């Protein structure tokens, strides 16, 4: 039985991983830590957890919060993990960070990412970057070391786009210069902290595009697709917020390479994800939407070809708080700890 600490337990990502850990047969929640809403039981903050997780939320400087754990999740904003992860690693923990602090392996890439979100481009623990891994198992499993101890969980938009486009790029099905990512997310993607932009009257019956000058997740998409293609790739990426709570739908397009047929596309996707339990493939006749992945670690891909325009069209659906965050983090925990990858994750969502 492994002992788990959740740093940033009060936010959506924190409660998400707590919910998953409660049903994990090989994990026990030892410590909950947060910078705010401390001194209360987790179940007081989230009443649906009453009787399931009544542990107190501790301040970071509480002595009990310093107790070593086998796995530490940092469900924290950018800048926290890069300062605190070293301490947990030195205690022997495996660390999974939700932010962009450890998604990149060198200072140059991190600095460009940081500039896009208005942060200091100087990483506080640059020596750790070479030992981190981009935690998208379906694409990057070969990069995990035998004793991998530090993982940067991908961004939610990047997750939906990469899972949708990886087979096409790696198999040469499309012109890599033609890729378009048209992505819509629910409001929970902005996190729990209130702001005027995400106040209910501002979001109700309203949708808008944002960060058109350069969304930070584009870097992850272009880097990973470029590695699969063996060349630099640039994508046209548009992020949009729609008036719903959770879920991401990414409509992905690319011009088909010469000689590629609809059957070639279907065969390539089926082969690519043949051994990946959390990616499900559908043809264009399937009535699939975000509700069908809600509360799950699945990515549903509707894969097809527009023969009239010779374009690949993939519609990717994930729950931004699960496969886009806590669910994928647990998938990484399972890999790092030697558990079956699907443990505590192979369950359907709730419908309707």
SVG drawing of the C-alpha trace seen along z (x, -y; Angstrom):
<svg xmlns="http://www.w3.org/2000/svg" viewBox="-29 -41 50 45">
<polyline fill="none" stroke="black" stroke-width="0.4" points="0.0,0.0 1.5,-3.3 1.1,-6.6 0.0,-9.6 0.2,-13.3 -1.9,-15.8 -0.5,-19.4 -3.2,-21.8 -6.0,-19.6 -8.6,-22.3 -8.9,-22.9 -10.6,-21.0 -7.5,-19.0 -7.0,-18.2 -10.5,-17.0 -10.3,-15.0 -7.3,-13.0 -8.7,-12.5 -11.9,-11.0 -9.8,-8.6 -7.5,-7.7 -10.4,-6.7 -11.2,-3.8 -7.6,-2.8 -6.9,0.6 -3.2,0.0 -3.1,-3.7 -3.9,-5.5 -4.3,-9.2 -1.9,-10.2 -1.7,-14.0 -3.7,-16.9 -2.0,-20.2 -3.2,-23.6 -2.3,-27.3 -5.9,-28.3 -9.0,-26.8 -6.8,-25.1 -7.7,-23.8 -10.9,-22.2 -11.7,-18.6 -11.7,-17.9 -15.3,-16.8 -16.2,-20.3 -14.9,-21.9 -16.4,-19.2 -19.5,-17.7 -19.9,-14.8 -16.7,-13.3 -18.2,-13.1 -17.4,-9.7 -15.0,-9.0 -12.3,-11.6 -12.5,-13.5 -8.7,-14.3 -7.8,-17.8 -6.3,-20.2 -2.9,-21.2 -0.9,-24.4 2.3,-23.8 4.4,-24.7 2.5,-22.3 5.0,-19.6 2.5,-16.9 2.6,-18.2 6.3,-17.5 5.9,-13.7 7.4,-11.7 5.1,-10.0 5.6,-7.5 3.8,-9.7 3.2,-13.4 0.7,-15.1 1.2,-18.9 -2.2,-20.1 -0.9,-23.6 -0.4,-26.7 2.8,-27.2 5.7,-28.1 4.9,-26.0 6.2,-22.6 9.5,-23.9 10.3,-25.1 8.8,-22.3 9.3,-19.2 13.0,-18.9 12.2,-18.5 9.7,-15.6 12.1,-14.0 14.9,-14.1 12.6,-12.3 12.2,-9.5 8.8,-10.4 7.7,-10.1 6.3,-13.5 3.5,-14.2 3.0,-17.9 -0.1,-19.2 1.4,-22.6 3.8,-23.5 6.8,-23.5 8.0,-20.0 6.6,-19.5 9.8,-20.6 13.3,-19.1 15.4,-22.3 15.5,-25.9 14.8,-27.3 11.5,-25.5 10.4,-26.3 11.3,-30.0 9.2,-30.3 6.2,-28.6 6.6,-30.9 6.6,-34.0 3.3,-32.9 1.6,-32.9 3.4,-36.0 5.7,-34.3 9.4,-34.7 11.1,-32.6 13.9,-31.5 13.1,-28.1 13.8,-27.7 15.1,-24.1 16.7,-23.9 18.7,-20.8 15.5,-18.8 14.3,-19.4 16.6,-16.7 15.0,-14.1 11.4,-14.9 9.2,-13.2 6.2,-14.5 3.4,-12.4 1.3,-11.3 1.7,-7.5 -0.1,-6.8 2.5,-8.8 5.5,-9.1 5.9,-5.8 9.3,-5.1 10.6,-8.2 9.8,-7.0 12.9,-5.8 12.9,-2.4 12.7,-4.3 11.0,-7.4 10.3,-9.7 9.3,-13.1 6.4,-13.6 4.9,-16.7 1.2,-16.1 0.2,-17.5 -2.1,-20.4 -5.7,-19.5 -5.9,-21.1 -2.6,-19.5 -3.9,-16.1 -7.0,-16.3 -5.1,-17.4 -2.2,-15.1 -4.3,-12.0 -6.4,-13.0 -3.5,-13.8 -0.6,-11.5 -1.6,-8.5 -2.0,-10.8 1.3,-12.5 3.3,-9.4 1.9,-7.4 2.3,-10.2 -1.4,-10.4 -1.5,-14.2 0.6,-17.2 2.1,-18.3 1.9,-22.0 -1.9,-21.8 -2.9,-21.0 -5.7,-22.9 -6.9,-22.5 -10.3,-24.1 -10.8,-23.5 -13.6,-24.2 -13.5,-23.8 -15.9,-24.0 -15.5,-26.7 -13.9,-24.4 -10.7,-24.6 -10.1,-28.0 -9.9,-26.5 -11.7,-27.1 -10.6,-30.7 -13.4,-33.2 -12.8,-35.9 -15.0,-38.4 -14.3,-36.7 -15.8,-33.4 -18.5,-34.9 -21.8,-33.2 -23.4,-36.2 -20.3,-36.5 -20.4,-32.9 -24.1,-32.1 -25.1,-31.9 -21.7,-33.2 -18.7,-31.6 -15.5,-33.2 -12.0,-32.5 -9.0,-33.6 -5.2,-33.8 -5.3,-34.1 -1.8,-35.5 -0.4,-32.2 -1.8,-29.7 0.7,-28.0 -0.5,-24.5 0.5,-25.0 4.1,-24.4 3.3,-21.0 1.3,-20.0 4.0,-21.2 6.9,-19.7 5.3,-16.2 3.9,-16.1 7.3,-17.3 9.0,-14.5 6.6,-12.0 7.0,-13.5 10.8,-14.0 10.4,-17.7 9.3,-21.0 5.5,-21.4 3.4,-24.4 -0.4,-24.2 -3.2,-26.7 -4.7,-26.5 -7.9,-28.3 -9.0,-27.9 -12.6,-28.7 -14.6,-28.7 -18.2,-27.4 -21.0,-27.7 -20.7,-24.2 -18.9,-22.9 -16.5,-20.2 -15.3,-18.6 -13.2,-19.4 -14.1,-18.9 -11.3,-19.5 -12.1,-19.4 -8.8,-18.5 -8.1,-18.9 -5.3,-18.1 -4.9,-17.8 -4.5,-14.1 -1.3,-13.0 -1.3,-11.6 -2.8,-8.2 -4.3,-8.1 -7.9,-6.8 -10.5,-6.7 -9.7,-3.0 -6.0,-3.8 -6.9,-6.3 -9.2,-4.0 -6.6,-1.2 -3.8,-3.5 -5.7,-4.7 -6.9,-1.3 -3.3,0.0 -1.9,-3.0 -4.2,-2.6 -4.6,1.2 -3.0,1.6 -4.2,-1.6 -7.2,-1.1 -8.2,-4.7 -8.6,-5.7 -11.8,-4.6 -12.4,-5.0 -15.7,-5.7 -16.7,-6.3 -18.6,-9.4 -22.0,-7.8 -21.5,-7.6 -23.5,-10.1 -20.6,-10.9 -20.2,-13.9 -18.5,-15.2 -21.1,-13.6 -19.9,-10.2 -16.4,-10.8 -17.6,-12.9 -16.0,-11.6 -13.7,-9.1 -10.1,-8.8 -11.2,-8.0 -10.5,-9.9 -13.2,-9.3 -12.1,-9.9 -14.4,-10.2 -12.2,-9.6 -13.2,-10.3 -12.3,-11.8 -14.0,-14.6 -13.6,-13.2 -14.8,-16.4 -12.0,-18.4 -9.5,-15.6 -9.2,-16.4 -8.8,-14.3 -11.3,-15.2 -10.9,-14.0 -13.2,-15.0 -11.6,-14.4 -13.6,-14.4 -12.1,-14.3 -13.1,-15.3 -10.7,-18.2 -10.6,-17.4 -10.0,-13.6 -8.0,-12.6 -7.0,-16.3 -5.8,-16.3 -6.5,-14.0 -7.2,-10.8 -4.1,-11.0 -2.1,-11.9 -3.4,-8.7 -2.5,-6.8 1.0,-8.1 1.0,-7.1 0.1,-3.5 2.9,-3.4 5.5,-4.8 4.5,-2.4 4.2,0.7 0.4,1.1 -1.8,2.0 -2.2,-1.1 -6.0,-1.0 -6.2,-0.4 -9.1,-2.5 -9.7,-4.1 -11.4,-1.5 -15.0,-2.6 -17.7,-4.3 -18.9,-7.8 -22.4,-8.8 -25.2,-9.4 -27.0,-11.6"/>
</svg>
